[in-house]
Amino acid sequence: MTQPSDAKHILTQIDICCEWATRVGLLSSNPFNQLVDAEEWNCVTEDIESTNTIS
């Protein structure tokens, strides 16, 4: 099962690739920049983790 931390790790890696692509001129902006750094991400992952308990 994929955990929220796994998803954030993947998005962080995509963000890093897009940052590079922006610096070398392949992208005009990084669409993942604000998503990975968003404060709301922590709230969402906490909500998912609290409902992801096995009985």
CHARMM-style PDB file with segment names, atoms N, HN, CA, C and O in Angstrom:
ATOM      1  N   MET     1       0.843  -1.176   0.000  1.00  0.00      PROA
ATOM      2  CA  MET     1       0.000   0.000   0.000  1.00  0.00      PROA
ATOM      3  C   MET     1       0.893   1.246   0.000  1.00  0.00      PROA
ATOM      4  O   MET     1       1.879   1.312   0.733  1.00  0.00      PROA
ATOM      5  N   THR     2       0.545   2.203  -0.806  1.00  0.00      PROA
ATOM      6  HN  THR     2      -0.257   2.150  -1.402  1.00  0.00      PROA
ATOM      7  CA  THR     2       1.297   3.453  -0.878  1.00  0.00      PROA
ATOM      8  C   THR     2       0.927   4.348   0.296  1.00  0.00      PROA
ATOM      9  O   THR     2      -0.251   4.569   0.577  1.00  0.00      PROA
ATOM     10  N   GLN     3       1.927   4.850   0.966  1.00  0.00      PROA
ATOM     11  HN  GLN     3       2.884   4.671   0.738  1.00  0.00      PROA
ATOM     12  CA  GLN     3       1.739   5.747   2.099  1.00  0.00      PROA
ATOM     13  C   GLN     3       1.825   7.196   1.617  1.00  0.00      PROA
ATOM     14  O   GLN     3       2.428   7.468   0.578  1.00  0.00      PROA
ATOM     15  N   PRO     4       1.225   8.127   2.367  1.00  0.00      PROA
ATOM     16  CA  PRO     4       1.325   9.544   1.992  1.00  0.00      PROA
ATOM     17  C   PRO     4       2.774  10.014   1.868  1.00  0.00      PROA
ATOM     18  O   PRO     4       3.082  10.849   1.018  1.00  0.00      PROA
ATOM     19  N   SER     5       3.659   9.487   2.704  1.00  0.00      PROA
ATOM     20  HN  SER     5       3.408   8.809   3.395  1.00  0.00      PROA
ATOM     21  CA  SER     5       5.063   9.897   2.623  1.00  0.00      PROA
ATOM     22  C   SER     5       5.692   9.422   1.313  1.00  0.00      PROA
ATOM     23  O   SER     5       6.575  10.089   0.774  1.00  0.00      PROA
ATOM     24  N   ASP     6       5.242   8.265   0.792  1.00  0.00      PROA
ATOM     25  HN  ASP     6       4.524   7.722   1.229  1.00  0.00      PROA
ATOM     26  CA  ASP     6       5.734   7.788  -0.505  1.00  0.00      PROA
ATOM     27  C   ASP     6       5.321   8.744  -1.617  1.00  0.00      PROA
ATOM     28  O   ASP     6       6.117   9.068  -2.497  1.00  0.00      PROA
ATOM     29  N   ALA     7       4.079   9.187  -1.569  1.00  0.00      PROA
ATOM     30  HN  ALA     7       3.432   8.924  -0.854  1.00  0.00      PROA
ATOM     31  CA  ALA     7       3.585  10.118  -2.584  1.00  0.00      PROA
ATOM     32  C   ALA     7       4.348  11.433  -2.525  1.00  0.00      PROA
ATOM     33  O   ALA     7       4.710  11.990  -3.561  1.00  0.00      PROA
ATOM     34  N   LYS     8       4.594  11.933  -1.314  1.00  0.00      PROA
ATOM     35  HN  LYS     8       4.299  11.480  -0.472  1.00  0.00      PROA
ATOM     36  CA  LYS     8       5.335  13.189  -1.188  1.00  0.00      PROA
ATOM     37  C   LYS     8       6.763  13.016  -1.704  1.00  0.00      PROA
ATOM     38  O   LYS     8       7.312  13.930  -2.320  1.00  0.00      PROA
ATOM     39  N   HSD     9       7.365  11.861  -1.460  1.00  0.00      PROA
ATOM     40  HN  HSD     9       6.920  11.118  -0.959  1.00  0.00      PROA
ATOM     41  CA  HSD     9       8.722  11.602  -1.952  1.00  0.00      PROA
ATOM     42  C   HSD     9       8.747  11.644  -3.483  1.00  0.00      PROA
ATOM     43  O   HSD     9       9.643  12.244  -4.076  1.00  0.00      PROA
ATOM     44  N   ILE    10       7.772  11.010  -4.111  1.00  0.00      PROA
ATOM     45  HN  ILE    10       7.044  10.522  -3.629  1.00  0.00      PROA
ATOM     46  CA  ILE    10       7.703  11.005  -5.575  1.00  0.00      PROA
ATOM     47  C   ILE    10       7.488  12.419  -6.111  1.00  0.00      PROA
ATOM     48  O   ILE    10       8.144  12.831  -7.068  1.00  0.00      PROA
ATOM     49  N   LEU    11       6.571  13.159  -5.492  1.00  0.00      PROA
ATOM     50  HN  LEU    11       6.039  12.824  -4.715  1.00  0.00      PROA
ATOM     51  CA  LEU    11       6.331  14.540  -5.926  1.00  0.00      PROA
ATOM     52  C   LEU    11       7.570  15.411  -5.730  1.00  0.00      PROA
ATOM     53  O   LEU    11       7.841  16.298  -6.540  1.00  0.00      PROA
ATOM     54  N   THR    12       8.315  15.161  -4.668  1.00  0.00      PROA
ATOM     55  HN  THR    12       8.095  14.441  -4.010  1.00  0.00      PROA
ATOM     56  CA  THR    12       9.551  15.912  -4.430  1.00  0.00      PROA
ATOM     57  C   THR    12      10.562  15.627  -5.532  1.00  0.00      PROA
ATOM     58  O   THR    12      11.239  16.543  -5.999  1.00  0.00      PROA
ATOM     59  N   GLN    13      10.672  14.371  -5.953  1.00  0.00      PROA
ATOM     60  HN  GLN    13      10.122  13.627  -5.573  1.00  0.00      PROA
ATOM     61  CA  GLN    13      11.599  14.020  -7.026  1.00  0.00      PROA
ATOM     62  C   GLN    13      11.187  14.677  -8.345  1.00  0.00      PROA
ATOM     63  O   GLN    13      12.036  15.163  -9.093  1.00  0.00      PROA
ATOM     64  N   ILE    14       9.882  14.690  -8.626  1.00  0.00      PROA
ATOM     65  HN  ILE    14       9.192  14.295  -8.019  1.00  0.00      PROA
ATOM     66  CA  ILE    14       9.390  15.362  -9.836  1.00  0.00      PROA
ATOM     67  C   ILE    14       9.684  16.856  -9.754  1.00  0.00      PROA
ATOM     68  O   ILE    14      10.077  17.472 -10.745  1.00  0.00      PROA
ATOM     69  N   ASP    15       9.492  17.436  -8.570  1.00  0.00      PROA
ATOM     70  HN  ASP    15       9.173  16.936  -7.765  1.00  0.00      PROA
ATOM     71  CA  ASP    15       9.780  18.856  -8.352  1.00  0.00      PROA
ATOM     72  C   ASP    15      11.243  19.159  -8.655  1.00  0.00      PROA
ATOM     73  O   ASP    15      11.547  20.162  -9.300  1.00  0.00      PROA
ATOM     74  N   ILE    16      12.140  18.309  -8.200  1.00  0.00      PROA
ATOM     75  HN  ILE    16      11.893  17.494  -7.676  1.00  0.00      PROA
ATOM     76  CA  ILE    16      13.576  18.502  -8.442  1.00  0.00      PROA
ATOM     77  C   ILE    16      13.873  18.453  -9.941  1.00  0.00      PROA
ATOM     78  O   ILE    16      14.643  19.266 -10.453  1.00  0.00      PROA
ATOM     79  N   CYS    17      13.263  17.503 -10.637  1.00  0.00      PROA
ATOM     80  HN  CYS    17      12.638  16.842 -10.221  1.00  0.00      PROA
ATOM     81  CA  CYS    17      13.462  17.410 -12.090  1.00  0.00      PROA
ATOM     82  C   CYS    17      12.938  18.655 -12.804  1.00  0.00      PROA
ATOM     83  O   CYS    17      13.575  19.166 -13.724  1.00  0.00      PROA
ATOM     84  N   CYS    18      11.781  19.133 -12.375  1.00  0.00      PROA
ATOM     85  HN  CYS    18      11.264  18.718 -11.627  1.00  0.00      PROA
ATOM     86  CA  CYS    18      11.202  20.329 -12.994  1.00  0.00      PROA
ATOM     87  C   CYS    18      12.026  21.574 -12.687  1.00  0.00      PROA
ATOM     88  O   CYS    18      12.121  22.472 -13.524  1.00  0.00      PROA
ATOM     89  N   GLU    19      12.621  21.639 -11.502  1.00  0.00      PROA
ATOM     90  HN  GLU    19      12.544  20.909 -10.823  1.00  0.00      PROA
ATOM     91  CA  GLU    19      13.515  22.765 -11.178  1.00  0.00      PROA
ATOM     92  C   GLU    19      14.694  22.786 -12.140  1.00  0.00      PROA
ATOM     93  O   GLU    19      15.066  23.841 -12.655  1.00  0.00      PROA
ATOM     94  N   TRP    20      15.274  21.622 -12.378  1.00  0.00      PROA
ATOM     95  HN  TRP    20      14.972  20.766 -11.960  1.00  0.00      PROA
ATOM     96  CA  TRP    20      16.387  21.526 -13.319  1.00  0.00      PROA
ATOM     97  C   TRP    20      15.935  21.949 -14.720  1.00  0.00      PROA
ATOM     98  O   TRP    20      16.608  22.731 -15.391  1.00  0.00      PROA
ATOM     99  N   ALA    21      14.785  21.419 -15.149  1.00  0.00      PROA
ATOM    100  HN  ALA    21      14.238  20.784 -14.604  1.00  0.00      PROA
ATOM    101  CA  ALA    21      14.276  21.741 -16.480  1.00  0.00      PROA
ATOM    102  C   ALA    21      13.992  23.239 -16.622  1.00  0.00      PROA
ATOM    103  O   ALA    21      14.156  23.804 -17.703  1.00  0.00      PROA
ATOM    104  N   THR    22      13.572  23.870 -15.544  1.00  0.00      PROA
ATOM    105  HN  THR    22      13.438  23.411 -14.666  1.00  0.00      PROA
ATOM    106  CA  THR    22      13.332  25.314 -15.562  1.00  0.00      PROA
ATOM    107  C   THR    22      14.652  26.066 -15.714  1.00  0.00      PROA
ATOM    108  O   THR    22      14.748  27.021 -16.485  1.00  0.00      PROA
ATOM    109  N   ARG    23      15.665  25.627 -14.973  1.00  0.00      PROA
ATOM    110  HN  ARG    23      15.587  24.852 -14.347  1.00  0.00      PROA
ATOM    111  CA  ARG    23      16.970  26.306 -15.043  1.00  0.00      PROA
ATOM    112  C   ARG    23      17.612  26.200 -16.414  1.00  0.00      PROA
ATOM    113  O   ARG    23      18.253  27.147 -16.867  1.00  0.00      PROA
ATOM    114  N   VAL    24      17.450  25.056 -17.087  1.00  0.00      PROA
ATOM    115  HN  VAL    24      16.929  24.286 -16.719  1.00  0.00      PROA
ATOM    116  CA  VAL    24      18.087  24.897 -18.397  1.00  0.00      PROA
ATOM    117  C   VAL    24      17.191  25.348 -19.547  1.00  0.00      PROA
ATOM    118  O   VAL    24      17.581  25.251 -20.711  1.00  0.00      PROA
ATOM    119  N   GLY    25      15.989  25.842 -19.228  1.00  0.00      PROA
ATOM    120  HN  GLY    25      15.672  25.921 -18.283  1.00  0.00      PROA
ATOM    121  CA  GLY    25      15.127  26.415 -20.244  1.00  0.00      PROA
ATOM    122  C   GLY    25      14.146  25.462 -20.905  1.00  0.00      PROA
ATOM    123  O   GLY    25      13.513  25.830 -21.894  1.00  0.00      PROA
ATOM    124  N   LEU    26      14.004  24.259 -20.393  1.00  0.00      PROA
ATOM    125  HN  LEU    26      14.519  23.960 -19.589  1.00  0.00      PROA
ATOM    126  CA  LEU    26      13.041  23.323 -20.967  1.00  0.00      PROA
ATOM    127  C   LEU    26      11.611  23.595 -20.503  1.00  0.00      PROA
ATOM    128  O   LEU    26      10.654  23.272 -21.207  1.00  0.00      PROA
ATOM    129  N   LEU    27      11.469  24.185 -19.322  1.00  0.00      PROA
ATOM    130  HN  LEU    27      12.247  24.447 -18.750  1.00  0.00      PROA
ATOM    131  CA  LEU    27      10.164  24.581 -18.791  1.00  0.00      PROA
ATOM    132  C   LEU    27      10.200  26.067 -18.469  1.00  0.00      PROA
ATOM    133  O   LEU    27      11.241  26.601 -18.085  1.00  0.00      PROA
ATOM    134  N   SER    28       9.066  26.729 -18.625  1.00  0.00      PROA
ATOM    135  HN  SER    28       8.220  26.295 -18.936  1.00  0.00      PROA
ATOM    136  CA  SER    28       9.019  28.150 -18.268  1.00  0.00      PROA
ATOM    137  C   SER    28       8.783  28.342 -16.776  1.00  0.00      PROA
ATOM    138  O   SER    28       9.183  29.360 -16.211  1.00  0.00      PROA
ATOM    139  N   SER    29       8.137  27.371 -16.132  1.00  0.00      PROA
ATOM    140  HN  SER    29       7.812  26.544 -16.591  1.00  0.00      PROA
ATOM    141  CA  SER    29       7.927  27.422 -14.683  1.00  0.00      PROA
ATOM    142  C   SER    29       7.752  26.000 -14.155  1.00  0.00      PROA
ATOM    143  O   SER    29       7.479  25.070 -14.914  1.00  0.00      PROA
ATOM    144  N   ASN    30       7.913  25.852 -12.854  1.00  0.00      PROA
ATOM    145  HN  ASN    30       8.135  26.607 -12.238  1.00  0.00      PROA
ATOM    146  CA  ASN    30       7.796  24.551 -12.210  1.00  0.00      PROA
ATOM    147  C   ASN    30       6.400  24.406 -11.601  1.00  0.00      PROA
ATOM    148  O   ASN    30       6.102  25.053 -10.597  1.00  0.00      PROA
ATOM    149  N   PRO    31       5.540  23.569 -12.189  1.00  0.00      PROA
ATOM    150  CA  PRO    31       4.182  23.429 -11.668  1.00  0.00      PROA
ATOM    151  C   PRO    31       4.116  22.700 -10.326  1.00  0.00      PROA
ATOM    152  O   PRO    31       3.084  22.744  -9.656  1.00  0.00      PROA
ATOM    153  N   PHE    32       5.186  22.038  -9.928  1.00  0.00      PROA
ATOM    154  HN  PHE    32       6.024  22.003 -10.473  1.00  0.00      PROA
ATOM    155  CA  PHE    32       5.188  21.282  -8.677  1.00  0.00      PROA
ATOM    156  C   PHE    32       5.796  22.054  -7.518  1.00  0.00      PROA
ATOM    157  O   PHE    32       5.760  21.585  -6.380  1.00  0.00      PROA
ATOM    158  N   ASN    33       6.349  23.221  -7.783  1.00  0.00      PROA
ATOM    159  HN  ASN    33       6.378  23.602  -8.707  1.00  0.00      PROA
ATOM    160  CA  ASN    33       7.065  23.987  -6.768  1.00  0.00      PROA
ATOM    161  C   ASN    33       6.219  24.261  -5.533  1.00  0.00      PROA
ATOM    162  O   ASN    33       6.642  23.950  -4.420  1.00  0.00      PROA
ATOM    163  N   GLN    34       5.057  24.826  -5.702  1.00  0.00      PROA
ATOM    164  HN  GLN    34       4.713  25.079  -6.607  1.00  0.00      PROA
ATOM    165  CA  GLN    34       4.219  25.175  -4.558  1.00  0.00      PROA
ATOM    166  C   GLN    34       3.539  23.956  -3.957  1.00  0.00      PROA
ATOM    167  O   GLN    34       3.235  23.947  -2.764  1.00  0.00      PROA
ATOM    168  N   LEU    35       3.297  22.940  -4.748  1.00  0.00      PROA
ATOM    169  HN  LEU    35       3.544  22.947  -5.717  1.00  0.00      PROA
ATOM    170  CA  LEU    35       2.623  21.748  -4.242  1.00  0.00      PROA
ATOM    171  C   LEU    35       3.468  21.022  -3.205  1.00  0.00      PROA
ATOM    172  O   LEU    35       2.962  20.657  -2.144  1.00  0.00      PROA
ATOM    173  N   VAL    36       4.719  20.813  -3.488  1.00  0.00      PROA
ATOM    174  HN  VAL    36       5.130  21.110  -4.350  1.00  0.00      PROA
ATOM    175  CA  VAL    36       5.592  20.072  -2.580  1.00  0.00      PROA
ATOM    176  C   VAL    36       5.852  20.854  -1.305  1.00  0.00      PROA
ATOM    177  O   VAL    36       5.957  20.269  -0.227  1.00  0.00      PROA
ATOM    178  N   ASP    37       5.957  22.169  -1.418  1.00  0.00      PROA
ATOM    179  HN  ASP    37       5.872  22.645  -2.294  1.00  0.00      PROA
ATOM    180  CA  ASP    37       6.260  22.999  -0.256  1.00  0.00      PROA
ATOM    181  C   ASP    37       5.018  23.451   0.508  1.00  0.00      PROA
ATOM    182  O   ASP    37       5.140  24.124   1.531  1.00  0.00      PROA
ATOM    183  N   ALA    38       3.841  23.097   0.036  1.00  0.00      PROA
ATOM    184  HN  ALA    38       3.742  22.550  -0.795  1.00  0.00      PROA
ATOM    185  CA  ALA    38       2.601  23.595   0.635  1.00  0.00      PROA
ATOM    186  C   ALA    38       2.428  23.112   2.068  1.00  0.00      PROA
ATOM    187  O   ALA    38       2.642  21.939   2.377  1.00  0.00      PROA
ATOM    188  N   GLU    39       2.039  24.029   2.926  1.00  0.00      PROA
ATOM    189  HN  GLU    39       1.865  24.982   2.675  1.00  0.00      PROA
ATOM    190  CA  GLU    39       1.774  23.701   4.331  1.00  0.00      PROA
ATOM    191  C   GLU    39       0.557  22.782   4.441  1.00  0.00      PROA
ATOM    192  O   GLU    39       0.473  21.965   5.359  1.00  0.00      PROA
ATOM    193  N   GLU    40      -0.386  22.916   3.504  1.00  0.00      PROA
ATOM    194  HN  GLU    40      -0.317  23.579   2.758  1.00  0.00      PROA
ATOM    195  CA  GLU    40      -1.583  22.085   3.534  1.00  0.00      PROA
ATOM    196  C   GLU    40      -1.244  20.612   3.376  1.00  0.00      PROA
ATOM    197  O   GLU    40      -1.989  19.755   3.852  1.00  0.00      PROA
ATOM    198  N   TRP    41      -0.132  20.301   2.714  1.00  0.00      PROA
ATOM    199  HN  TRP    41       0.472  20.997   2.327  1.00  0.00      PROA
ATOM    200  CA  TRP    41       0.260  18.905   2.490  1.00  0.00      PROA
ATOM    201  C   TRP    41       0.370  18.174   3.817  1.00  0.00      PROA
ATOM    202  O   TRP    41      -0.077  17.032   3.927  1.00  0.00      PROA
ATOM    203  N   ASN    42       0.954  18.807   4.828  1.00  0.00      PROA
ATOM    204  HN  ASN    42       1.317  19.735   4.739  1.00  0.00      PROA
ATOM    205  CA  ASN    42       1.118  18.166   6.128  1.00  0.00      PROA
ATOM    206  C   ASN    42      -0.229  17.853   6.758  1.00  0.00      PROA
ATOM    207  O   ASN    42      -0.388  16.800   7.377  1.00  0.00      PROA
ATOM    208  N   CYS    43      -1.198  18.740   6.615  1.00  0.00      PROA
ATOM    209  HN  CYS    43      -1.069  19.595   6.113  1.00  0.00      PROA
ATOM    210  CA  CYS    43      -2.536  18.500   7.165  1.00  0.00      PROA
ATOM    211  C   CYS    43      -3.195  17.322   6.468  1.00  0.00      PROA
ATOM    212  O   CYS    43      -3.813  16.482   7.122  1.00  0.00      PROA
ATOM    213  N   VAL    44      -3.070  17.250   5.154  1.00  0.00      PROA
ATOM    214  HN  VAL    44      -2.567  17.931   4.622  1.00  0.00      PROA
ATOM    215  CA  VAL    44      -3.682  16.161   4.395  1.00  0.00      PROA
ATOM    216  C   VAL    44      -3.062  14.832   4.778  1.00  0.00      PROA
ATOM    217  O   VAL    44      -3.783  13.855   4.980  1.00  0.00      PROA
ATOM    218  N   THR    45      -1.745  14.771   4.882  1.00  0.00      PROA
ATOM    219  HN  THR    45      -1.160  15.565   4.717  1.00  0.00      PROA
ATOM    220  CA  THR    45      -1.100  13.504   5.214  1.00  0.00      PROA
ATOM    221  C   THR    45      -1.439  13.066   6.624  1.00  0.00      PROA
ATOM    222  O   THR    45      -1.577  11.869   6.875  1.00  0.00      PROA
ATOM    223  N   GLU    46      -1.579  14.002   7.551  1.00  0.00      PROA
ATOM    224  HN  GLU    46      -1.467  14.975   7.347  1.00  0.00      PROA
ATOM    225  CA  GLU    46      -1.965  13.643   8.909  1.00  0.00      PROA
ATOM    226  C   GLU    46      -3.373  13.074   8.929  1.00  0.00      PROA
ATOM    227  O   GLU    46      -3.638  12.108   9.644  1.00  0.00      PROA
ATOM    228  N   ASP    47      -4.290  13.664   8.148  1.00  0.00      PROA
ATOM    229  HN  ASP    47      -4.075  14.449   7.567  1.00  0.00      PROA
ATOM    230  CA  ASP    47      -5.659  13.155   8.072  1.00  0.00      PROA
ATOM    231  C   ASP    47      -5.687  11.747   7.494  1.00  0.00      PROA
ATOM    232  O   ASP    47      -6.397  10.881   8.006  1.00  0.00      PROA
ATOM    233  N   ILE    48      -4.929  11.512   6.444  1.00  0.00      PROA
ATOM    234  HN  ILE    48      -4.353  12.216   6.028  1.00  0.00      PROA
ATOM    235  CA  ILE    48      -4.896  10.195   5.813  1.00  0.00      PROA
ATOM    236  C   ILE    48      -4.297   9.171   6.767  1.00  0.00      PROA
ATOM    237  O   ILE    48      -4.825   8.068   6.905  1.00  0.00      PROA
ATOM    238  N   GLU    49      -3.206   9.526   7.420  1.00  0.00      PROA
ATOM    239  HN  GLU    49      -2.777  10.422   7.308  1.00  0.00      PROA
ATOM    240  CA  GLU    49      -2.564   8.598   8.338  1.00  0.00      PROA
ATOM    241  C   GLU    49      -3.470   8.250   9.510  1.00  0.00      PROA
ATOM    242  O   GLU    49      -3.450   7.113   9.980  1.00  0.00      PROA
ATOM    243  N   SER    50      -4.257   9.192   9.990  1.00  0.00      PROA
ATOM    244  HN  SER    50      -4.274  10.116   9.608  1.00  0.00      PROA
ATOM    245  CA  SER    50      -5.133   8.914  11.124  1.00  0.00      PROA
ATOM    246  C   SER    50      -6.298   8.012  10.728  1.00  0.00      PROA
ATOM    247  O   SER    50      -6.837   7.309  11.583  1.00  0.00      PROA
ATOM    248  N   THR    51      -6.700   8.009   9.461  1.00  0.00      PROA
ATOM    249  HN  THR    51      -6.262   8.580   8.766  1.00  0.00      PROA
ATOM    250  CA  THR    51      -7.789   7.142   9.014  1.00  0.00      PROA
ATOM    251  C   THR    51      -7.280   5.834   8.436  1.00  0.00      PROA
ATOM    252  O   THR    51      -8.080   4.976   8.064  1.00  0.00      PROA
ATOM    253  N   ASN    52      -5.982   5.663   8.353  1.00  0.00      PROA
ATOM    254  HN  ASN    52      -5.332   6.360   8.655  1.00  0.00      PROA
ATOM    255  CA  ASN    52      -5.371   4.486   7.756  1.00  0.00      PROA
ATOM    256  C   ASN    52      -5.007   3.436   8.798  1.00  0.00      PROA
ATOM    257  O   ASN    52      -3.997   2.750   8.642  1.00  0.00      PROA
ATOM    258  N   THR    53      -5.779   3.295   9.827  1.00  0.00      PROA
ATOM    259  HN  THR    53      -6.599   3.852   9.953  1.00  0.00      PROA
ATOM    260  CA  THR    53      -5.471   2.323  10.869  1.00  0.00      PROA
ATOM    261  C   THR    53      -6.093   0.983  10.534  1.00  0.00      PROA
ATOM    262  O   THR    53      -7.182   0.916   9.963  1.00  0.00      PROA
ATOM    263  N   ILE    54      -5.403  -0.072  10.888  1.00  0.00      PROA
ATOM    264  HN  ILE    54      -4.518  -0.018  11.352  1.00  0.00      PROA
ATOM    265  CA  ILE    54      -5.890  -1.433  10.648  1.00  0.00      PROA
ATOM    266  C   ILE    54      -6.508  -1.955  11.933  1.00  0.00      PROA
ATOM    267  O   ILE    54      -5.884  -1.910  12.994  1.00  0.00      PROA
ATOM    268  N   SER    55      -7.730  -2.447  11.838  1.00  0.00      PROA
ATOM    269  HN  SER    55      -8.237  -2.484  10.977  1.00  0.00      PROA
ATOM    270  CA  SER    55      -8.423  -2.967  13.021  1.00  0.00      PROA
ATOM    271  C   SER    55      -8.237  -4.459  13.131  1.00  0.00      PROA
ATOM    272  OT1 SER    55      -8.748  -5.077  14.065  1.00  0.00      PROA
TER     273      SER     55
END
